[in-house]
Amino acid sequence: MSSSKTSADPILVIEGLQKSFGGLRAVAGAGLSVRRGSLTALIGPNGAGKTTLFDLVTGFARPDRGTIRFDGRAIAGLPPHRVARLGLVRTFQLTRVFAAMTVLENMMLAPPGQPGESLLGLMAQGGARRRIEAMVRGRAFALLKHFNLEEKSQDYAGTLSGGQRKLLELARALMTSPQMVLLDEPMAGVNRVLGRRLLDYVEELRRSESVTFLFVEHDMDVVMSRADRVIVMAEGTVIAAGSPDLVRNDPRVIDAYLGRTH
Amino acid sequence: MSADFWLGVGVTAGVYGIFVLGLQINVGFTGLLNLGQAGFMGIGAYAMGMLVTNAGWSIWAAMPAAVLIAVAAGLLVGLPSLRLRSDYFAIATIAFAEIVRDTFQNAAFAGGNQGIIGYDQEWRDTASWLLRQLAHIGLGGDTQLPLFIVVWLCFGLCLAGLKFLQASPWGRVLRAIREDEDAAAALGKNVLAYKLQSLAIAAALAAVAGFFLALNVTYLYPSEFDPTFTFLGYAVLVLGGFASYGGVAIGSVLLWSVMEGLRFLHLPLSTGQLGSLRFVLIGLILILLSMLRPQGLLGRKAEMQLR
């Protein structure tokens, strides 16, 4: 293992990131870094630019200025599918499952570069294609079992509850064997029990597969108890970053977000 | 009510069937509102006709070449217009189809108002040979039979090919794009590339439908490719059902049976009135269907309604 792969090294580095929509400066010179293998929380008041930052990192919006480096590569301005293929995948604030496809199909769709996904591959590589399809199916079932969705595998994803959809979206993202996952409010609209289970999965995957997670969350108890690092945004910039304890007592953070009673 | 008449209706239904298979892969499986299908059909048919009459090609060589030309047109149209939001894409495609038709109407190389004739001699020879063979097994006499057989054989082959594609991981990506293209892109799928492939396949199917139309009517004329053809194609699509290739055959046979069968009711109406009445009737059927069975005859309700 080279020195650049140690756990303290940053996997995602953002510098001077700016994005305006008309007259609104959604992200105004944000800079941050996320450590490889960490479970980092991104917090801040509504309108702080968290979701826009996610959009910029994952290619759904083009930055006006600034650099984004993922695993040493400049990725600012790459289209979403190219970013995803580098191993950086996201979930959405409003959960996006493929409603009129089965849960299993949602899962099996995800792995990139399947030979059967191209017309040429369909014509050329019959044997390899079926082998890989069987492998993908096996992995999908294993993950569904892990997330307690196995019995739903043949149901349309559109029939799942809100919480189950969140689980499916996370499981689907993991099917891509990502290096890093961005979770936009993974617990929004999910009951606390299911939400806690979702975070248990996240922690477990971080340990077993050394996946890096960056997640937006508003529940401070969750953030403080689960994250090992917290980044705070307000008005389009990063105003603080550090351990939960450090951030909790930072006067700027208290002023901008947490409030004095905290 | 001769057998040849109904064979003729069957040929028309088969031509529309192949045409609508292309619409189905776009609309039902990719979520692309392609309103320019008649334009691709026109390009395919005219390319074949011109390669035979102007360039002296054999019709059997002209057909695959014309499919490739239609595919190229699909890619050319798709590359800029697929970047538009879906409703604007629909407008761009109908504009494309009208440009194609107006060009045929006014360009000397396409025969203008005269159209193109005389490309089908090789097919007629083949059809006569087929008729003689059919006579050996007691199926002679109906001059439309060879075209009927070839059209529906071709429909069957296209259907099988499309079903294979739909069951593959490739088809899975198409449906994911139909459901949510951002989520598909977030999983590393190149959405534009898949939409282009879907449109190119639709254009190829339109070209094949165009060949059979050209062989059926024996001359090519611009107004054969006006937007009505695409709109009737959508009626077939709605009748047969959303996201069902098999439904296309049923929808097309049903639509054309009603359209052509009405004349046997001996209603006290002029030809013009009868022509209008059949569209009234089709409209009524579509309204009833949308109330009673919105997914169409073979469509999947869940795939239409789940969000």
HADDOCK unambig.tbl for C-alpha pairs under 7 A between the chains (distance, minus, plus):
assign (segid A and resid 80 and name CA) (segid B and resid 185 and name CA) 5.62 0.50 0.50
assign (segid A and resid 80 and name CA) (segid B and resid 186 and name CA) 5.68 0.50 0.50
assign (segid A and resid 80 and name CA) (segid B and resid 188 and name CA) 6.89 0.50 0.50
assign (segid A and resid 81 and name CA) (segid B and resid 185 and name CA) 4.78 0.50 0.50
assign (segid A and resid 81 and name CA) (segid B and resid 186 and name CA) 5.83 0.50 0.50
assign (segid A and resid 81 and name CA) (segid B and resid 187 and name CA) 6.52 0.50 0.50
assign (segid A and resid 81 and name CA) (segid B and resid 188 and name CA) 3.73 0.50 0.50
assign (segid A and resid 81 and name CA) (segid B and resid 189 and name CA) 5.36 0.50 0.50
assign (segid A and resid 81 and name CA) (segid B and resid 190 and name CA) 5.72 0.50 0.50
assign (segid A and resid 82 and name CA) (segid B and resid 188 and name CA) 6.23 0.50 0.50
assign (segid A and resid 84 and name CA) (segid B and resid 186 and name CA) 5.91 0.50 0.50
assign (segid A and resid 84 and name CA) (segid B and resid 187 and name CA) 5.78 0.50 0.50
assign (segid A and resid 84 and name CA) (segid B and resid 188 and name CA) 4.74 0.50 0.50
assign (segid A and resid 85 and name CA) (segid B and resid 188 and name CA) 5.26 0.50 0.50
assign (segid A and resid 89 and name CA) (segid B and resid 186 and name CA) 6.31 0.50 0.50
assign (segid A and resid 89 and name CA) (segid B and resid 187 and name CA) 6.69 0.50 0.50
assign (segid A and resid 90 and name CA) (segid B and resid 186 and name CA) 6.60 0.50 0.50
assign (segid A and resid 96 and name CA) (segid B and resid 183 and name CA) 6.34 0.50 0.50
assign (segid A and resid 98 and name CA) (segid B and resid 176 and name CA) 5.96 0.50 0.50
assign (segid A and resid 98 and name CA) (segid B and resid 179 and name CA) 5.32 0.50 0.50
assign (segid A and resid 98 and name CA) (segid B and resid 180 and name CA) 6.44 0.50 0.50
assign (segid A and resid 99 and name CA) (segid B and resid 179 and name CA) 6.69 0.50 0.50
assign (segid A and resid 99 and name CA) (segid B and resid 306 and name CA) 5.63 0.50 0.50
assign (segid A and resid 99 and name CA) (segid B and resid 307 and name CA) 5.22 0.50 0.50
assign (segid A and resid 100 and name CA) (segid B and resid 179 and name CA) 6.98 0.50 0.50
assign (segid A and resid 100 and name CA) (segid B and resid 302 and name CA) 6.33 0.50 0.50
assign (segid A and resid 100 and name CA) (segid B and resid 303 and name CA) 4.69 0.50 0.50
assign (segid A and resid 100 and name CA) (segid B and resid 306 and name CA) 5.61 0.50 0.50
assign (segid A and resid 109 and name CA) (segid B and resid 172 and name CA) 6.49 0.50 0.50
assign (segid A and resid 109 and name CA) (segid B and resid 173 and name CA) 6.50 0.50 0.50
assign (segid A and resid 110 and name CA) (segid B and resid 187 and name CA) 5.76 0.50 0.50
assign (segid A and resid 112 and name CA) (segid B and resid 188 and name CA) 6.14 0.50 0.50
assign (segid A and resid 116 and name CA) (segid B and resid 168 and name CA) 6.37 0.50 0.50
assign (segid A and resid 116 and name CA) (segid B and resid 169 and name CA) 5.12 0.50 0.50
assign (segid A and resid 116 and name CA) (segid B and resid 170 and name CA) 5.90 0.50 0.50
assign (segid A and resid 117 and name CA) (segid B and resid 169 and name CA) 4.91 0.50 0.50
assign (segid A and resid 117 and name CA) (segid B and resid 170 and name CA) 3.99 0.50 0.50
assign (segid A and resid 118 and name CA) (segid B and resid 170 and name CA) 5.93 0.50 0.50
assign (segid A and resid 158 and name CA) (segid B and resid 306 and name CA) 5.39 0.50 0.50
assign (segid A and resid 158 and name CA) (segid B and resid 307 and name CA) 5.75 0.50 0.50
